[in-house]
Amino acid sequence: MDGGCKDCADRFVGCHGKDENGAWRCPIWGEAQEKKAAYLHQTRQARMDVVVSAQYIRESRSRFAMRK
């Protein structure tokens, strides 16, 4: 994930921070951070879906084994 900072003429110390109103000082960096956050949320949700599915399967097998 590239923030577009390499060879940026507008880059300065602190340009990756936020202003007092919460807006990113560098809009390109802010957009990259939002994309990164969305990607991390998506992958976190996918991993959680896998964990929940695996847990359901284990519990289902356990219930089936107890019925036997």
N, C-alpha and C positions, 0 to 999 in steps of 0.2 A: 504494500500500500504506500504509494508515493504521495506526499503532500504537495509536490510541485515546488519544492524549496531550492533544489539544486540550481545554481546560477541565477537565482532570483535577484533582480536589481532592487526590489523594494524591501528586502530582508533586513531586519534590525534586531537588536537584542530585545526580547520581549514580544516579538511579533506573533508568537504562538499562544499568547495569553488571551484573556478576555477583558473587555472594558468593564467599567462599573455597571453598565446596564446588562451585562451578561452576553454581549455579542462578541464574536471572535474578532480580533484585530486584523487578522489576515483571512479574508473570505475563502481563499483556496484551501488553506490549512483547516479552517472550520468545516468545510464541505468534506474534506478527507476524513476528519475525525468523526463526523456524523455517519459517513459510509462505514467506517470501521466499527462504530458502536452498533449499527444495524446488523452488520455481518456477525459480530460477536453474539448479539442477541439471538439471531437466527440459528447459529451453530449451537448455542447453549440450549435453545428450545429443542433442536433435533436430538441432542444428546439426552435430554430429559425424556423425550418420547421413547427413546430406545430403552432407557432405564426402567420406565414405567411398564413398557411391554414385557421386558425380561422378568420383572417382578411379578406381573400378572401370570405369566407362563409358569414360573416356579410355584406360585400359590395354587394355581389350577392343578398342576401335577401332584402337589401335596394333598389337596382335597380328594383327587381321584384315587391316590394311593391309600388314603384313610378309608375310603368306601369299600375297598377290596377286602 
